[in-house]
Amino acid sequence: MNYFKKILHFALPYKKYGILNIFFNILYAFFGTLAMVSLFPMLTVLFGQTKKVTIEPIWSGFSNTREYAEQYLNFFVTQKANQGAEDVLFFMVVLVISLFFLKNLFRYLAMYSITFLRNGVLKDLRNALYNKTLVLPISFYSEKRKGDTIARITSDVLEIQHSFLSILELVVREPLTIVFTILTMLAISPKLTLFVFVFIPISGFLISLIGKSLKRKSDKVQKEQGLFLSTLEETLGGLKIIKGFTAENIFYNKFAESTNRFYRFSNSLMNRQNLASPTSEFLGITVIGILLWYGGQMVLADKSLNAGLFITYMSLAYQILTPAKAISKASYSVKKGNAAAERVLEILETESNIQDASNATVKKDFTSEIDINNISFKYEDQWVLKDFSLQVPKGHTVALVGQSGSGKSTIANLITRFYDVNKGSINIDGEDIKNTTQNSLRKLLGLVTQDSILFNDTIKGNLLVAKEDASDEEIIDALKVANAWEFVETLANGIETNIGDSGNKLSGGQKQRLSIARAVLKNPPIMILDEATSALDTESERLVQSALENMMKNRTSIVIAHRLSTIQKADNIVVLSKGKIVEQGKHQELLENKGVYYNLVKMQSLA
């Protein structure tokens, strides 16, 4: 229940609907019991068992409730009987129908009000999870499967929603129905009701034995669902490779193994859950059978109970079965929901290891230099950078080159604060970026990555990510700077053209030029280019390189380069090896030194 206490906080904005639900459930339980009791006078009229009472009875206390109700009823029927027995019967039928109508009306109103609470909690939980997905650092998703996160936002939240309703039924409607019914049964026959109190705890104990392993089984089901959703997500992302390497069978078998496990776990869970209803009904009908035997003796043998009252009593006793079954099913549902709540709260309660400092300032501009001061960084146990220092003056272009694994991309990740340094500091205008809010820091930065990250939207929609209120003219100007307008203007819908999932309707060079256009539209003072041309053919590279040069004019740029032809005009070329600077200088100077850079250029046949 600890997990559900935390989930309940999401219900607070909708508490008025919860209060209405409780109010209508009280009325539902009251009129439900009254509707069953109203059958008694109709039976007495039908069987002609009404004793004539001409004097109105006087209330003498709760101990005589049953006698008072019976005498008052007989008095009422006696008064009406003067108008004819058929009129009395008609009145009783109308009364029974009216009470059942009110019972079901209040049931509907209770369900109507709880709908807003359930769906409101569902909405807010999903929004909170999505917001947390955006807030958590990139390192979190290098450890977690994306499909598992998707499963938590979809199916786990739905499971909580269903369980949430079950708890409200468990706490309010069904117990109230049972309480009102048992109080009425006590008023009719305390002796007979003792049997109910003896057998209900026994039934409850037997039912609870079935549900003990439900949370564990439900947890397995939900984890397996996350696994096959991850496989699906990976398949859709890597479909070209799967088909190109004819690996369809490998991935199908992987997916089928997961769905087979899901099938087994789900069968085990559902069979255990489905046992709840028949078990509770069988135990309930056993209690009814015993009551029939014992109550029948009271009616036939010692005449201590009126036959009409006994039939009404049995109707009330049978009425307990429905809420009892609902409670047993709800308790199972709560155990399932508990596992889902645990998985959802695991994400919601995960603290980001990259936080704004309590006294973080908002940085609005860039005036002098970026100073990377003696930093060290490791992803796990292996140091990627150690005691690394570099200055990037405003307006300069600094290129980082070196073999794979030398730490080039890590520097870009640290400047953008996708990761935090383990030692040392990165300062912008003399201020440690850890003392600047992440939002204001990233507003100063433009990012173009090796993989063109585009969204299934129009060209305009993809560029508006950089500047939400940009006009069409600004978007077209940015596309021109990025050498992208030449192909965009030929498209049937221009900037309103949808580019497909991850921009798959475009070529690699076109996608990259859109990425550059997005960075141009943002117009930041600092630009970070992470191997922006490494995946392109020669013609595309020429167009993209021209676009990059247009973009880098009058900006401070950090260029991570694989193709060395793209950085010959850089103010400073920094050569890295195993996280350390081994050379730095201008292109021609480094060639003349005939060191590491010279060898890298020679290998690319560009010397």
BAMAR-30694 format. One record per residue (C-alpha): residue in three letters; x, y, z. Coordinates in nm, 3 decimals. Example, Ala and Ser with C-alpha at 12.3 -4.5 7.8 and 13.67 -1.06 7.14 Angstrom:
<rs>
 residu       X       Y       Z
    ALA   1.230  -0.450   0.780
    SER   1.367  -0.106   0.714
</rs>
This chain:
<rs>
 residu       X       Y       Z
    MET   0.000   0.000   0.000
    ASN   0.302   0.229   0.041
    TYR   0.326   0.269  -0.338
    PHE  -0.042   0.359  -0.364
    LYS  -0.007   0.624  -0.092
    LYS   0.242   0.794  -0.322
    ILE   0.016   0.751  -0.625
    LEU  -0.272   0.904  -0.422
    HIS  -0.091   1.241  -0.434
    PHE  -0.183   1.252  -0.803
    ALA  -0.551   1.233  -0.703
    LEU  -0.544   1.549  -0.489
    PRO  -0.633   1.788  -0.776
    TYR  -0.943   1.572  -0.838
    LYS  -1.048   1.522  -0.476
    LYS  -1.392   1.681  -0.536
    TYR  -1.471   1.391  -0.772
    GLY  -1.354   1.147  -0.505
    ILE  -1.583   1.311  -0.247
    LEU  -1.878   1.297  -0.489
    ASN  -1.800   0.930  -0.556
    ILE  -1.805   0.852  -0.182
    PHE  -2.131   1.046  -0.134
    PHE  -2.307   0.868  -0.423
    ASN  -2.170   0.530  -0.311
    ILE  -2.320   0.582   0.036
    LEU  -2.657   0.651  -0.126
    TYR  -2.610   0.352  -0.357
    ALA  -2.538   0.118  -0.065
    PHE  -2.830   0.259   0.138
    PHE  -3.088   0.235  -0.141
    GLY  -2.949  -0.103  -0.250
    THR  -3.023  -0.245   0.095
    LEU  -3.357  -0.064   0.116
    ALA  -3.457  -0.204  -0.225
    MET  -3.402  -0.559  -0.102
    VAL  -3.591  -0.492   0.224
    SER  -3.883  -0.347   0.025
    LEU  -3.945  -0.695  -0.116
    PHE  -4.073  -0.806   0.227
    PRO  -4.397  -0.600   0.238
    MET  -4.474  -0.702  -0.120
    LEU  -4.434  -1.070  -0.020
    THR  -4.659  -1.025   0.285
    VAL  -4.929  -0.869   0.069
    LEU  -4.894  -1.143  -0.195
    PHE  -4.911  -1.425   0.061
    GLY  -5.184  -1.255   0.265
    GLN  -4.970  -1.266   0.580
    THR  -5.025  -0.905   0.684
    LYS  -5.159  -0.880   1.041
    LYS  -5.417  -0.607   1.071
    VAL  -5.291  -0.320   1.292
    THR  -5.530  -0.027   1.331
    ILE  -5.331   0.174   1.590
    GLU  -5.004   0.339   1.482
    PRO  -4.711   0.179   1.675
    ILE  -4.484   0.390   1.899
    TRP  -4.099   0.390   1.867
    SER  -3.948   0.249   2.188
    GLY  -3.574   0.226   2.104
    PHE  -3.326   0.046   1.878
    SER  -3.369  -0.286   2.059
    ASN  -3.722  -0.314   1.916
    THR  -3.640  -0.189   1.564
    ARG  -3.755  -0.504   1.388
    GLU  -4.087  -0.526   1.574
    TYR  -4.154  -0.153   1.523
    ALA  -4.079  -0.174   1.147
    GLU  -4.296  -0.485   1.108
    GLN  -4.589  -0.334   1.305
    TYR  -4.564   0.000   1.123
    LEU  -4.561  -0.180   0.791
    ASN  -4.870  -0.380   0.890
    PHE  -5.038  -0.058   1.008
    PHE  -4.957   0.107   0.671
    VAL  -5.087  -0.192   0.473
    THR  -5.400  -0.210   0.694
    GLN  -5.472   0.157   0.619
    LYS  -5.421   0.101   0.246
    ALA  -5.614  -0.227   0.245
    ASN  -5.936  -0.034   0.294
    GLN  -5.883   0.090  -0.064
    GLY  -5.836  -0.271  -0.188
    ALA  -5.553  -0.529  -0.182
    GLU  -5.474  -0.469  -0.549
    ASP  -5.402  -0.101  -0.478
    VAL  -5.166  -0.201  -0.197
    LEU  -4.983  -0.444  -0.428
    PHE  -4.955  -0.181  -0.703
    PHE  -4.816   0.070  -0.452
    MET  -4.560  -0.186  -0.329
    VAL  -4.447  -0.270  -0.686
    VAL  -4.401   0.103  -0.761
    LEU  -4.204   0.139  -0.434
    VAL  -3.973  -0.154  -0.519
    ILE  -3.913  -0.026  -0.876
    SER  -3.847   0.328  -0.745
    LEU  -3.594   0.207  -0.488
    PHE  -3.409  -0.007  -0.745
    PHE  -3.411   0.292  -0.984
    LEU  -3.256   0.516  -0.717
    LYS  -2.999   0.248  -0.633
    ASN  -2.884   0.224  -0.996
    LEU  -2.902   0.601  -1.051
    PHE  -2.663   0.660  -0.761
    ARG  -2.440   0.379  -0.885
    TYR  -2.414   0.552  -1.224
    LEU  -2.346   0.892  -1.062
    ALA  -2.073   0.734  -0.847
    MET  -1.908   0.580  -1.156
    TYR  -1.957   0.905  -1.352
    SER  -1.772   1.111  -1.091
    ILE  -1.489   0.859  -1.045
    THR  -1.424   0.859  -1.422
    PHE  -1.285   1.214  -1.402
    LEU  -1.060   1.118  -1.112
    ARG  -0.932   0.799  -1.281
    ASN  -0.860   0.963  -1.614
    GLY  -0.715   1.272  -1.446
    VAL  -0.468   1.058  -1.249
    LEU  -0.385   0.867  -1.571
    LYS  -0.317   1.195  -1.757
    ASP  -0.107   1.349  -1.479
    LEU   0.094   1.031  -1.423
    ARG   0.180   1.009  -1.793
    ASN   0.268   1.378  -1.806
    ALA   0.490   1.341  -1.499
    LEU   0.662   1.036  -1.648
    TYR   0.718   1.211  -1.982
    ASN   0.851   1.520  -1.806
    LYS   1.086   1.299  -1.603
    THR   1.196   1.132  -1.928
    LEU   1.300   1.476  -2.055
    VAL   1.466   1.578  -1.727
    LEU   1.674   1.265  -1.661
    PRO   2.029   1.278  -1.802
    ILE   2.133   1.100  -2.121
    SER   2.342   0.859  -1.909
    PHE   2.017   0.718  -1.760
    TYR   1.908   0.586  -2.101
    SER   2.242   0.426  -2.173
    GLU   2.160   0.188  -1.886
    LYS   1.782   0.146  -1.940
    ARG   1.602  -0.008  -2.236
    LYS   1.384   0.245  -2.417
    GLY   1.106  -0.014  -2.460
    ASP   1.095  -0.064  -2.083
    THR   1.039   0.310  -2.033
    ILE   0.763   0.303  -2.298
    ALA   0.597   0.006  -2.119
    ARG   0.597   0.199  -1.790
    ILE   0.432   0.504  -1.948
    THR   0.167   0.295  -2.127
    SER   0.066  -0.039  -1.977
    ASP   0.195   0.015  -1.620
    VAL   0.008   0.345  -1.587
    LEU  -0.310   0.178  -1.720
    GLU  -0.270  -0.099  -1.463
    ILE  -0.247   0.164  -1.189
    GLN  -0.562   0.330  -1.324
    HIS  -0.761   0.005  -1.303
    SER  -0.622  -0.071  -0.956
    PHE  -0.700   0.281  -0.844
    LEU  -1.069   0.227  -0.916
    SER  -1.054  -0.109  -0.739
    ILE  -0.919   0.053  -0.424
    LEU  -1.204   0.304  -0.417
    GLU  -1.455   0.021  -0.456
    LEU  -1.269  -0.172  -0.188
    VAL  -1.273   0.119   0.056
    VAL  -1.615   0.273  -0.005
    ARG  -1.889   0.112  -0.215
    GLU  -1.863  -0.259  -0.148
    PRO  -1.784  -0.245   0.227
    LEU  -2.070   0.001   0.276
    THR  -2.306  -0.233   0.092
    ILE  -2.193  -0.518   0.317
    VAL  -2.224  -0.306   0.635
    PHE  -2.577  -0.181   0.551
    THR  -2.682  -0.533   0.452
    ILE  -2.544  -0.697   0.768
    LEU  -2.704  -0.430   0.992
    THR  -3.038  -0.503   0.826
    MET  -2.979  -0.879   0.862
    LEU  -2.900  -0.829   1.233
    ALA  -3.225  -0.637   1.273
    ILE  -3.416  -0.926   1.110
    SER  -3.240  -1.214   1.293
    PRO  -2.929  -1.172   1.511
    LYS  -2.915  -1.550   1.565
    LEU  -2.905  -1.629   1.193
    THR  -2.650  -1.352   1.125
    LEU  -2.398  -1.522   1.358
    PHE  -2.346  -1.779   1.081
    VAL  -2.240  -1.501   0.844
    PHE  -1.981  -1.372   1.093
    VAL  -1.842  -1.722   1.140
    PHE  -1.801  -1.809   0.772
    ILE  -1.700  -1.475   0.612
    PRO  -1.354  -1.459   0.786
    ILE  -1.291  -1.823   0.683
    SER  -1.381  -1.738   0.323
    GLY  -1.162  -1.426   0.330
    PHE  -0.864  -1.626   0.459
    LEU  -0.899  -1.889   0.184
    ILE  -0.926  -1.620  -0.085
    SER  -0.617  -1.435   0.047
    LEU  -0.409  -1.751   0.013
    ILE  -0.465  -1.745  -0.364
    GLY  -0.344  -1.387  -0.408
    LYS  -0.014  -1.392  -0.221
    SER   0.209  -1.443  -0.526
    LEU   0.020  -1.204  -0.757
    LYS   0.257  -0.907  -0.717
    ARG   0.562  -1.120  -0.803
    LYS   0.388  -1.273  -1.108
    SER   0.259  -0.934  -1.224
    ASP   0.608  -0.785  -1.197
    LYS   0.742  -1.059  -1.429
    VAL   0.467  -0.989  -1.683
    GLN   0.537  -0.615  -1.688
    LYS   0.916  -0.658  -1.714
    GLU   0.876  -0.901  -2.004
    GLN   0.646  -0.656  -2.179
    GLY   0.917  -0.392  -2.149
    LEU   1.166  -0.639  -2.301
    PHE   0.968  -0.721  -2.615
    LEU   0.878  -0.354  -2.663
    SER   1.252  -0.279  -2.653
    THR   1.312  -0.546  -2.918
    LEU   1.038  -0.392  -3.132
    GLU   1.185  -0.042  -3.091
    GLU   1.535  -0.169  -3.185
    THR   1.392  -0.358  -3.485
    LEU   1.217  -0.050  -3.624
    GLY   1.531   0.158  -3.572
    GLY   1.764  -0.094  -3.738
    LEU   1.542  -0.242  -4.009
    LYS   1.792  -0.170  -4.288
    ILE   2.070  -0.359  -4.109
    ILE   1.840  -0.650  -4.018
    LYS   1.729  -0.689  -4.379
    GLY   2.074  -0.618  -4.521
    PHE   2.234  -0.893  -4.311
    THR   1.931  -1.125  -4.354
    ALA   1.903  -1.135  -3.976
    GLU   1.521  -1.152  -3.972
    ASN   1.524  -1.497  -3.810
    ILE   1.759  -1.387  -3.532
    PHE   1.537  -1.095  -3.436
    TYR   1.213  -1.290  -3.483
    ASN   1.343  -1.566  -3.252
    LYS   1.449  -1.306  -2.995
    PHE   1.105  -1.145  -3.007
    ALA   0.922  -1.481  -3.006
    GLU   1.120  -1.602  -2.702
    SER   1.015  -1.289  -2.513
    THR   0.647  -1.317  -2.614
    ASN   0.652  -1.689  -2.519
    ARG   0.776  -1.597  -2.172
    PHE   0.511  -1.322  -2.159
    TYR   0.251  -1.585  -2.261
    ARG   0.356  -1.821  -1.979
    PHE   0.374  -1.548  -1.715
    SER   0.039  -1.400  -1.826
    ASN  -0.132  -1.741  -1.817
    SER  -0.004  -1.804  -1.467
    LEU  -0.113  -1.457  -1.352
    MET  -0.457  -1.464  -1.515
    ASN  -0.536  -1.819  -1.399
    ARG  -0.455  -1.718  -1.042
    GLN  -0.662  -1.402  -1.077
    ASN  -0.954  -1.580  -1.244
    LEU  -0.970  -1.821  -0.950
    ALA  -1.084  -1.534  -0.727
    SER  -1.441  -1.498  -0.854
    PRO  -1.547  -1.866  -0.863
    THR  -1.378  -1.933  -0.528
    SER  -1.554  -1.645  -0.355
    GLU  -1.888  -1.737  -0.517
    PHE  -1.859  -2.104  -0.416
    LEU  -1.768  -2.012  -0.058
    GLY  -2.056  -1.761  -0.054
    ILE  -2.311  -2.009  -0.184
    THR  -2.188  -2.258   0.079
    VAL  -2.272  -1.999   0.346
    ILE  -2.613  -1.945   0.178
    GLY  -2.677  -2.320   0.185
    ILE  -2.603  -2.339   0.558
    LEU  -2.828  -2.037   0.617
    LEU  -3.108  -2.204   0.418
    TRP  -3.081  -2.515   0.632
    TYR  -3.063  -2.334   0.966
    GLY  -3.311  -2.055   0.878
    GLY  -3.554  -2.308   0.730
    GLN  -3.559  -2.479   1.073
    MET  -3.643  -2.144   1.235
    VAL  -3.936  -2.091   0.995
    LEU  -4.074  -2.448   0.981
    ALA  -3.987  -2.602   1.318
    ASP  -3.993  -2.340   1.594
    LYS  -4.182  -2.067   1.399
    SER  -3.943  -1.802   1.537
    LEU  -3.903  -1.633   1.197
    ASN  -4.166  -1.506   0.952
    ALA  -4.147  -1.678   0.609
    GLY  -4.155  -1.346   0.422
    LEU  -3.879  -1.207   0.644
    PHE  -3.674  -1.523   0.585
    ILE  -3.699  -1.484   0.205
    THR  -3.599  -1.117   0.241
    TYR  -3.312  -1.221   0.470
    MET  -3.187  -1.475   0.215
    SER  -3.206  -1.211  -0.060
    LEU  -2.992  -0.982   0.158
    ALA  -2.747  -1.266   0.233
    TYR  -2.711  -1.340  -0.139
    GLN  -2.664  -0.967  -0.204
    ILE  -2.345  -0.982   0.005
    LEU  -2.191  -1.219  -0.253
    THR  -2.157  -0.951  -0.524
    PRO  -1.958  -0.698  -0.315
    ALA  -1.760  -0.985  -0.155
    LYS  -1.657  -1.106  -0.503
    ALA  -1.576  -0.748  -0.605
    ILE  -1.357  -0.704  -0.297
    SER  -1.168  -1.027  -0.363
    LYS  -1.112  -0.928  -0.728
    ALA  -1.015  -0.575  -0.623
    SER  -0.761  -0.707  -0.373
    TYR  -0.599  -0.911  -0.653
    SER  -0.607  -0.608  -0.880
    VAL  -0.440  -0.401  -0.609
    LYS  -0.157  -0.657  -0.586
    LYS  -0.108  -0.637  -0.964
    GLY  -0.125  -0.258  -0.953
    ASN   0.129  -0.252  -0.672
    ALA   0.390  -0.404  -0.904
    ALA   0.304  -0.147  -1.174
    ALA   0.316   0.140  -0.923
    GLU   0.660   0.026  -0.807
    ARG   0.793   0.038  -1.165
    VAL   0.637   0.379  -1.236
    LEU   0.764   0.531  -0.911
    GLU   1.111   0.394  -0.980
    ILE   1.136   0.642  -1.269
    LEU   0.949   0.927  -1.096
    GLU   1.171   0.902  -0.787
    THR   1.501   0.868  -0.976
    GLU   1.712   1.173  -0.901
    SER   1.904   1.325  -1.191
    ASN   2.278   1.330  -1.120
    ILE   2.300   1.655  -1.320
    GLN   2.121   1.923  -1.121
    ASP   2.122   2.302  -1.124
    ALA   2.302   2.442  -0.819
    SER   2.075   2.609  -0.562
    ASN   2.242   2.944  -0.642
    ALA   2.271   2.884  -1.020
    THR   2.262   3.198  -1.230
    VAL   2.097   3.261  -1.566
    LYS   2.363   3.335  -1.827
    LYS   2.231   3.552  -2.111
    ASP   2.535   3.608  -2.334
    PHE   2.891   3.501  -2.418
    THR   3.160   3.768  -2.408
    SER   3.517   3.636  -2.380
    GLU   3.619   3.266  -2.383
    ILE   3.549   2.903  -2.299
    ASP   3.810   2.775  -2.055
    ILE   3.838   2.397  -2.008
    ASN   4.047   2.383  -1.694
    ASN   4.233   2.065  -1.598
    ILE   3.931   1.834  -1.633
    SER   3.917   1.456  -1.584
    PHE   3.623   1.234  -1.677
    LYS   3.533   0.866  -1.681
    TYR   3.212   0.694  -1.798
    GLU   3.254   0.393  -1.569
    ASP   3.599   0.282  -1.455
    GLN   3.810   0.387  -1.754
    TRP   3.933   0.747  -1.764
    VAL   3.845   0.904  -2.101
    LEU   4.001   1.244  -2.023
    LYS   4.269   1.316  -1.764
    ASP   4.398   1.660  -1.668
    PHE   4.276   1.808  -1.997
    SER   4.294   2.186  -2.052
    LEU   4.197   2.405  -2.349
    GLN   4.105   2.768  -2.412
    VAL   3.863   2.873  -2.687
    PRO   3.857   3.255  -2.733
    LYS   3.537   3.418  -2.856
    GLY   3.511   3.420  -3.237
    HIS   3.767   3.141  -3.283
    THR   3.716   2.799  -3.441
    VAL   3.887   2.517  -3.254
    ALA   3.898   2.171  -3.414
    LEU   3.941   1.850  -3.214
    VAL   4.091   1.559  -3.407
    GLY   4.219   1.215  -3.318
    GLN   4.142   0.850  -3.347
    SER   3.814   0.697  -3.220
    GLY   3.808   0.679  -2.843
    SER   4.049   0.970  -2.797
    GLY   3.783   1.175  -2.610
    LYS   3.669   1.423  -2.878
    SER   3.291   1.368  -2.844
    THR   3.324   1.349  -2.466
    ILE   3.440   1.713  -2.462
    ALA   3.124   1.814  -2.652
    ASN   2.909   1.617  -2.404
    LEU   3.079   1.790  -2.111
    ILE   3.047   2.144  -2.251
    THR   2.672   2.088  -2.308
    ARG   2.647   1.930  -1.957
    PHE   2.499   1.607  -2.086
    TYR   2.756   1.470  -1.841
    ASP   2.943   1.641  -1.555
    VAL   3.321   1.639  -1.515
    ASN   3.467   1.427  -1.235
    LYS   3.748   1.674  -1.168
    GLY   3.836   2.024  -1.280
    SER   3.593   2.277  -1.431
    ILE   3.460   2.415  -1.759
    ASN   3.420   2.792  -1.743
    ILE   3.240   3.028  -1.980
    ASP   3.345   3.391  -1.932
    GLY   3.522   3.285  -1.611
    GLU   3.213   3.121  -1.455
    ASP   3.188   2.748  -1.393
    ILE   2.903   2.605  -1.604
    LYS   2.789   2.408  -1.296
    ASN   2.691   2.746  -1.146
    THR   2.481   2.833  -1.452
    THR   2.131   2.694  -1.510
    GLN   2.131   2.414  -1.768
    ASN   1.858   2.588  -1.965
    SER   2.046   2.918  -2.002
    LEU   2.375   2.736  -2.078
    ARG   2.219   2.537  -2.363
    LYS   2.053   2.847  -2.504
    LEU   2.406   2.973  -2.575
    LEU   2.494   2.655  -2.765
    GLY   2.406   2.522  -3.109
    LEU   2.454   2.152  -3.177
    VAL   2.499   1.963  -3.503
    THR   2.565   1.591  -3.452
    GLN   2.702   1.317  -3.676
    ASP   2.359   1.149  -3.685
    SER   2.101   1.397  -3.810
    ILE   1.836   1.375  -3.540
    LEU   1.511   1.479  -3.706
    PHE   1.148   1.419  -3.611
    ASN   0.847   1.281  -3.798
    ASP   0.716   1.629  -3.878
    THR   0.733   1.892  -4.149
    ILE   1.058   2.074  -4.235
    LYS   0.911   2.378  -4.063
    GLY   0.819   2.176  -3.752
    ASN   1.173   2.038  -3.728
    LEU   1.327   2.387  -3.744
    LEU   1.081   2.537  -3.494
    VAL   1.243   2.311  -3.232
    ALA   1.523   2.572  -3.232
    LYS   1.299   2.880  -3.223
    GLU   0.933   2.825  -3.148
    ASP   0.811   3.165  -3.269
    ALA   1.020   3.185  -3.589
    SER   0.847   3.326  -3.898
    ASP   0.845   3.150  -4.235
    GLU   1.089   3.414  -4.363
    GLU   1.337   3.337  -4.082
    ILE   1.306   2.965  -4.155
    ILE   1.374   3.018  -4.527
    ASP   1.675   3.244  -4.447
    ALA   1.819   2.970  -4.222
    LEU   1.764   2.710  -4.497
    LYS   1.950   2.934  -4.744
    VAL   2.248   2.972  -4.509
    ALA   2.256   2.592  -4.473
    ASN   2.242   2.536  -4.852
    ALA   1.912   2.351  -4.793
    TRP   1.667   2.591  -4.961
    GLU   1.775   2.468  -5.305
    PHE   1.610   2.128  -5.246
    VAL   1.333   2.242  -5.007
    GLU   1.185   2.487  -5.259
    THR   1.150   2.205  -5.515
    LEU   0.932   1.998  -5.280
    ALA   0.557   1.999  -5.348
    ASN   0.470   2.153  -5.009
    GLY   0.797   2.339  -4.947
    ILE   0.865   2.387  -4.576
    GLU   0.531   2.220  -4.496
    THR   0.656   1.887  -4.640
    ASN   0.659   1.597  -4.392
    ILE   1.002   1.429  -4.392
    GLY   0.898   1.094  -4.242
    ASP   1.027   0.904  -3.941
    SER   1.378   1.033  -3.854
    GLY   1.373   1.223  -4.185
    ASN   1.391   0.902  -4.389
    LYS   1.233   1.066  -4.695
    LEU   1.552   1.271  -4.738
    SER   1.910   1.183  -4.831
    GLY   2.191   1.193  -4.575
    GLY   2.322   1.526  -4.705
    GLN   1.974   1.681  -4.706
    LYS   1.910   1.567  -4.349
    GLN   2.241   1.710  -4.233
    ARG   2.174   2.045  -4.403
    LEU   1.838   2.061  -4.222
    SER   2.024   1.998  -3.893
    ILE   2.255   2.286  -3.977
    ALA   1.958   2.508  -4.070
    ARG   1.804   2.431  -3.731
    ALA   2.125   2.541  -3.557
    VAL   2.141   2.855  -3.778
    LEU   1.781   2.946  -3.686
    LYS   1.867   2.924  -3.317
    ASN   2.154   3.170  -3.385
    PRO   2.363   3.084  -3.076
    PRO   2.701   3.248  -3.003
    ILE   2.871   2.907  -2.954
    MET   2.846   2.622  -3.207
    ILE   2.942   2.260  -3.141
    LEU   2.980   2.041  -3.449
    ASP   3.024   1.672  -3.367
    GLU   3.159   1.500  -3.681
    ALA   2.892   1.676  -3.886
    THR   3.024   1.556  -4.225
    SER   3.169   1.212  -4.148
    ALA   2.872   1.015  -4.285
    LEU   2.839   1.201  -4.616
    ASP   2.947   1.141  -4.973
    THR   3.188   1.386  -5.142
    GLU   2.920   1.601  -5.311
    SER   2.704   1.621  -4.998
    GLU   3.015   1.695  -4.792
    ARG   3.101   1.988  -5.020
    LEU   2.752   2.140  -4.980
    VAL   2.744   2.074  -4.604
    GLN   3.097   2.208  -4.555
    SER   2.999   2.526  -4.739
    ALA   2.690   2.550  -4.514
    LEU   2.904   2.500  -4.203
    GLU   3.146   2.774  -4.311
    ASN   2.850   3.009  -4.364
    MET   2.719   2.923  -4.020
    MET   3.052   2.958  -3.837
    LYS   3.117   3.312  -3.956
    ASN   3.152   3.545  -3.654
    ARG   3.082   3.256  -3.413
    THR   3.281   3.061  -3.160
    SER   3.295   2.703  -3.285
    ILE   3.420   2.372  -3.147
    VAL   3.449   2.128  -3.436
    ILE   3.497   1.756  -3.377
    ALA   3.627   1.625  -3.708
    HIS   3.689   1.287  -3.859
    ARG   3.746   1.415  -4.212
    LEU   4.042   1.649  -4.177
    SER   3.963   1.831  -4.503
    THR   3.680   2.008  -4.318
    ILE   3.897   2.184  -4.059
    GLN   4.188   2.329  -4.255
    LYS   4.070   2.687  -4.188
    ALA   4.039   2.639  -3.809
    ASP   4.221   2.889  -3.583
    ASN   4.352   2.605  -3.369
    ILE   4.362   2.231  -3.438
    VAL   4.394   2.019  -3.124
    VAL   4.517   1.663  -3.173
    LEU   4.410   1.417  -2.901
    SER   4.530   1.071  -2.812
    LYS   4.395   0.872  -2.518
    GLY   4.234   1.180  -2.363
    LYS   4.543   1.403  -2.381
    ILE   4.660   1.678  -2.617
    VAL   4.960   1.561  -2.818
    GLU   4.973   1.851  -3.066
    GLN   4.800   2.177  -3.143
    GLY   4.839   2.459  -3.393
    LYS   4.718   2.569  -3.738
    HIS   4.685   2.326  -4.027
    GLN   5.005   2.429  -4.209
    GLU   5.212   2.443  -3.889
    LEU   5.110   2.090  -3.790
    LEU   5.187   1.956  -4.137
    GLU   5.535   2.107  -4.120
    ASN   5.596   1.945  -3.778
    LYS   5.533   1.604  -3.941
    GLY   5.391   1.463  -3.618
    VAL   5.066   1.285  -3.533
    TYR   4.847   1.526  -3.734
    TYR   5.070   1.488  -4.041
    ASN   5.030   1.110  -4.021
    LEU   4.650   1.140  -3.983
    VAL   4.631   1.365  -4.290
    LYS   4.861   1.134  -4.484
    MET   4.640   0.838  -4.402
    GLN   4.343   1.026  -4.547
    SER   4.547   1.103  -4.861
    LEU   4.505   1.478  -4.819
    ALA   4.862   1.590  -4.767
</rs>
